[in-house]
Amino acid sequence: MERTTCCILGGGPAGMVLALLLARTGVEVTVLEKHGDFLRDFRGDTVHPSTLALLDELGLAERFARLPQRRVRTVQLPIGAGRSTVTVADLTVLRGPYNYVAMVPQWDLLDLLADEARREPSFRLRMNTEATDFLIESGRVTGVRYRTSEGRTGVLRAVLTVACDGRGSLARARPELGLHSFTCPMDAWWFRLPRKEGDPQGLVGAAGDRFLTAMIDRGDYWQCAGLIPKGTNDRRRAAGLGPFLAEFAAAAPWMADRVHAVRSWDEIKLLDVRLDRLRRWHRPGLLCIGDAAHAMSPVFGIGINLAVQDAVAAARCLAEPLRQGTVGPRDVRRVQRRRRPAAIATQALQRVAHARFIAPVLQGRAPLGGADRARRVARLVAESRWMRRVPAYFVAYGALRERPPAAAVR
């Protein structure tokens, strides 16, 4: 029977950051990742200033800067007259050096974190290994049962198991954790379109008739999200690709000359948008962080960075108790007490965006309470530097910025 001090389920950003921080403080940590590599398309590729600053503190800024990336500094949304775009967040007003969002393929970031963690003798990464059940003894989670891609099964005992395996987490089936879900008005279609010289820069939104899109500047292409009313995926696909491309071109006319670069539905991936959170993130021997604890809407694009901040807070709270062998329920409760308010605040803002902007547009109504109010908001944002600074800071750092354990800093 195998043993480790901390078993981390999931090799995503939260799992790999937590593993690196714990390993640097001397904690024996094992990451179980069910896939054979980190290559997944249309995953969140946004690395916000909070995460950029963390990488700098960990001594990884130079290596990260060498990764292929595009820097996004503005967020433009269609809230002006005739739904023209208005810059609602300008990160250049923030203090440098990290006053931008880096668009980096997530697999490159995860490879960087994994390579750095492998330098620590207490770190183990086991790919092609999926946790299938929790090992529970006397009411306490004492590890997991796992299965490899070759079909081999086994048991890994752990002092603490941390679920970082996303919104499909094994932990979410535990009824005592109490999953609470909120209504979402939309799903998202992700796809790519070519980018041309002279196109806008940054993150650009556009609105049409019962349709919204957000386009992220990736240098030589646009990473596009088409927002559709919740539950309409099958019906819309059955209607054919042509109507959707025409709908997109009507919303973003400057992209009309290239929409036919999408040749089949195979190039369009569905994101089932969810917004929910656990009432309890823990039970004896188990902690949930990131999307396992709180699935976020893609609004503001900050889910990954919120999960990374969860990991930093967890490492700060748990590194010493894990190293000393004294970790208990009080320690894991500290993580939820610290991070839950940030998750609640972020989800509250996302719910406002759903109700006041996204849902009205998808239902064919004027957003923000009517056309006149939308124009006033657009004018206020356009004329006020502070109105752009506040959203920029929230996008950059979220509701609460965390610091890594001193022993993990390089």
Stockholm file with secondary structure:
# STOCKHOLM 1.0

chainA/1-410         MERTTCCILGGGPAGMVLALLLARTGVEVTVLEKHGDFLRDFRGDTVHPSTLALLDELGLAERFARLPQRRVRTVQLPIGAGRSTVTVADLTVLRGPYNYVAMVPQWDLLDLLADEARREPSFRLRMNTEATDFLIESGRVTGVRYRTSEGRTGVLRAVLTVACDGRGSLARARPELGLHSFTCPMDAWWFRLPRKEGDPQGLVGAAGDRFLTAMIDRGDYWQCAGLIPKGTNDRRRAAGLGPFLAEFAAAAPWMADRVHAVRSWDEIKLLDVRLDRLRRWHRPGLLCIGDAAHAMSPVFGIGINLAVQDAVAAARCLAEPLRQGTVGPRDVRRVQRRRRPAAIATQALQRVAHARFIAPVLQGRAPLGGADRARRVARLVAESRWMRRVPAYFVAYGALRERPPAAAVR
#=GR chainA/1-410 SS CEEEEEEEECCSHHHHHHHHHHHHTTCCEEEECSSSSSCCTTCCCEECHHHHHHHHHTTCHHHHHTSCCEEECEEEESCSGGGCCEEEEEGGGSCSSCCSEEECCHHHHHHHHHHHHTTSTTEEEETTEEEEEEEEETTEEEEEEEEETTSCEEEEEEEEEEECSGGGCGGGGCGGGCEEEECCCEEEEEEEEECCTTCCCSEEEEEETTEEEEEEECSSEEEEEEEEETTCHHHHHHTCHHHHHHHHHHHSGGGGGGGGGCCSGGGCEEECCCEEEESCCEETTEEECGGGTEECCSGGGCHHHHHHHHHHHHHHHHHHHHHHTCCCHHHHHHHHHHHHHHHHHHHHHHHHHIIIIIHHHHTTSCSTTSHHHHHHHHHHHHHCHHHHHHHHHHHHHCSCCCCCCGGGCC
#=GC SS_cons         CEEEEEEEECCSHHHHHHHHHHHHTTCCEEEECSSSSSCCTTCCCEECHHHHHHHHHTTCHHHHHTSCCEEECEEEESCSGGGCCEEEEEGGGSCSSCCSEEECCHHHHHHHHHHHHTTSTTEEEETTEEEEEEEEETTEEEEEEEEETTSCEEEEEEEEEEECSGGGCGGGGCGGGCEEEECCCEEEEEEEEECCTTCCCSEEEEEETTEEEEEEECSSEEEEEEEEETTCHHHHHHTCHHHHHHHHHHHSGGGGGGGGGCCSGGGCEEECCCEEEESCCEETTEEECGGGTEECCSGGGCHHHHHHHHHHHHHHHHHHHHHHTCCCHHHHHHHHHHHHHHHHHHHHHHHHHIIIIIHHHHTTSCSTTSHHHHHHHHHHHHHCHHHHHHHHHHHHHCSCCCCCCGGGCC
//
